[in-house]
Amino acid sequence: MELLIGTRNWSSWSLRPWLAIKRTGAPFTETLIPLRQENNATYEAIRPVSRSGLVPALKDGDLVVWDSLAICEYLAEKFPAAKLWPDDAIARALGRSAAAEMHAGFQALRQECSMSLEIPPHQAELSEAALKNVARITELWNELLGRFGGPFLLGDWSIADAFYAPVASRFRTYGIRPVGAAGAYVDTILATPDFREWEAAAKAET
Ligand SMILES: N[C@@H](CCC(=O)N[C@@H](CS)C(=O)NCC(=O)O)C(=O)O
């Protein structure tokens, strides 16, 4: 398998399936396409692999799967032993709801607090809309952590955590400390060996 990713410092959508594929333990190669190139060069570089013109994309033989959520679901089906989703149908449904809410929403937070691993932590001024996103994410995390007992959203690590890992990173960068168990959850996510490996590779980027 080959995972096409964008600049690690910025590509929150690439980080998510990268975390999932790492959890499978399966061998894969990474191809990095630098984001924010001039003259549409990023789009042109991605298009031969993924017609969407966006990263991430996963090549598995002749198959190309694109979009972070679709890639994670493909990996969950291909590697059932990795338990990227829990066996319990209710936990799985709640995890999928949480991942889908992230995938489709939180526009203000995404716009104002882009994932930028290279920026040192600082206190950011957020709009009312972004603060509303933070409040909703905090509520959701605290609900799931309370229900499943942590340390991850559904108890054990799952795709839901892959979807919120870039949010944890944004919270650290922009000085957002969610109340309750959600605060410790940020630390848990950022301390996982796989996240730290991505972060170290991002730091090494020019
Ligand atoms: N819905 C897509 C969003 C993918 C996306 O927006 N990717 C960004 C990078 S994080 C991209 O490829 N941007 C192209 C560019 O910057 O030219 C997904 O979940 O994979």
Ligand as a Chemical Component Dictionary entry (heavy atoms), coordinates in Angstrom:
data_LIG
# 
_chem_comp.id                   LIG 
_chem_comp.type                 NON-POLYMER 
_chem_comp.pdbx_formal_charge   0 
_chem_comp.three_letter_code    LIG 
# 
loop_
_chem_comp_atom.comp_id 
_chem_comp_atom.atom_id 
_chem_comp_atom.alt_atom_id 
_chem_comp_atom.type_symbol 
_chem_comp_atom.charge 
_chem_comp_atom.model_Cartn_x 
_chem_comp_atom.model_Cartn_y 
_chem_comp_atom.model_Cartn_z 
_chem_comp_atom.pdbx_ordinal 
LIG N1  N1  N 0 -12.511 15.738 2.569  1  
LIG C1  C1  C 0 -11.109 15.521 2.250  2  
LIG C2  C2  C 0 -10.339 16.806 2.440  3  
LIG C3  C3  C 0 -8.936  16.694 1.887  4  
LIG C4  C4  C 0 -8.189  18.018 1.836  5  
LIG O1  O1  O 0 -8.790  19.103 1.914  6  
LIG N2  N2  N 0 -6.871  17.922 1.715  7  
LIG C5  C5  C 0 -6.016  19.091 1.595  8  
LIG C6  C6  C 0 -4.768  18.945 2.456  9  
LIG S1  S1  S 0 -5.071  18.703 4.158  10 
LIG C7  C7  C 0 -5.514  19.200 0.162  11 
LIG O2  O2  O 0 -5.281  18.220 -0.485 12 
LIG N3  N3  N 0 -5.304  20.434 -0.319 13 
LIG C8  C8  C 0 -4.821  20.618 -1.644 14 
LIG C9  C9  C 0 -4.038  21.882 -1.788 15 
LIG O3  O3  O 0 -3.679  22.465 -0.759 16 
LIG O4  O4  O 0 -3.787  22.235 -2.927 17 
LIG C10 C10 C 0 -10.589 14.377 3.140  18 
LIG O5  O5  O 0 -11.185 14.138 4.195  19 
LIG O6  O6  O 0 -9.618  13.713 2.772  20 
# 
loop_
_chem_comp_bond.comp_id 
_chem_comp_bond.atom_id_1 
_chem_comp_bond.atom_id_2 
_chem_comp_bond.value_order 
_chem_comp_bond.pdbx_ordinal 
LIG N1  C1  SING 1  
LIG C1  C2  SING 2  
LIG C1  C10 SING 3  
LIG C2  C3  SING 4  
LIG C3  C4  SING 5  
LIG C4  O1  DOUB 6  
LIG C4  N2  SING 7  
LIG N2  C5  SING 8  
LIG C5  C6  SING 9  
LIG C5  C7  SING 10 
LIG C6  S1  SING 11 
LIG C7  O2  DOUB 12 
LIG C7  N3  SING 13 
LIG N3  C8  SING 14 
LIG C8  C9  SING 15 
LIG C9  O3  DOUB 16 
LIG C9  O4  SING 17 
LIG C10 O5  DOUB 18 
LIG C10 O6  SING 19 
# 
